[in-house]
Amino acid sequence: MILLQILRIYLVLIIIRAVMSWFNPDPSAPLVRILTWLTEPVLLPFRRIIPPIAVPKTNVRIDLAPVFVLLIGGWLLTKLRF
């Protein structure tokens, strides 16, 4: 089904964005802007419910929104296959 392929591609985009955030990319880079434009509408509602966690004594914040999007997306993939 085409819907499964779209969902798989979208989940890969979420993974790419999460991995890119570890390297602190330039926000004005075209790839970063495209990934943000494509993934932010789904990630933002999750960030409102589960805000990023601050690590004590550092300037690091861990964003769990992509984890929950991937969990729900994986669950949807298994449900849509049957």
C-alpha positions in Angstrom: 0.0 0.0 0.0 1.1 3.5 -0.7 0.1 4.7 2.8 2.6 2.2 4.3 5.4 3.5 2.1 4.6 7.1 3.0 4.6 6.3 6.7 7.9 4.4 6.4 9.6 7.3 4.6 8.2 9.8 7.2 9.6 7.7 10.0 13.0 7.7 8.3 12.8 11.5 8.1 12.1 11.6 11.8 15.2 9.4 12.5 17.4 11.5 10.3 16.3 14.7 12.0 16.9 13.2 15.5 20.4 12.0 14.5 21.2 15.4 12.9 20.3 17.1 16.1 23.2 15.4 17.8 25.6 17.3 15.6 24.0 20.8 16.0 23.6 21.5 12.3 23.2 25.0 10.9 19.5 25.8 11.0 19.7 27.8 7.8 21.0 24.8 5.8 18.5 23.8 3.1 18.4 20.1 4.3 17.8 21.1 7.9 15.1 23.6 6.9 13.3 21.0 4.8 13.4 18.3 7.5 12.2 20.8 10.1 9.3 21.9 7.8 8.3 18.3 7.1 8.6 16.9 10.7 7.8 19.7 13.0 4.0 19.5 12.5 4.0 16.0 14.0 6.7 16.6 16.6 5.3 19.8 18.1 2.1 18.3 19.7 4.3 15.7 21.4 6.7 18.4 22.6 3.7 20.2 24.2 2.7 17.0 26.1 6.3 15.8 26.9 8.7 18.8 27.0 12.4 18.1 26.5 14.2 16.9 29.6 17.1 19.0 30.9 20.2 17.1 32.1 21.4 18.6 35.4 24.6 20.5 35.5 24.9 20.6 31.7 23.4 22.6 28.9 21.9 19.5 27.3 18.2 18.9 26.7 16.9 15.5 25.6 13.9 15.7 23.3 11.8 12.5 23.6 9.2 13.6 21.0 10.9 11.6 18.2 10.9 8.5 20.3 7.2 8.6 20.9 6.5 9.5 17.2 8.6 6.5 16.2 6.8 4.2 18.7 3.3 5.3 17.5 4.4 5.1 13.8 5.8 1.6 14.3 2.6 0.6 16.0 0.6 2.1 13.1 2.8 0.2 10.6 2.0 -3.1 12.2 -1.7 -2.3 12.4 -2.0 -1.2 8.8 -0.2 -4.3 7.5 -3.1 -6.5 8.5 
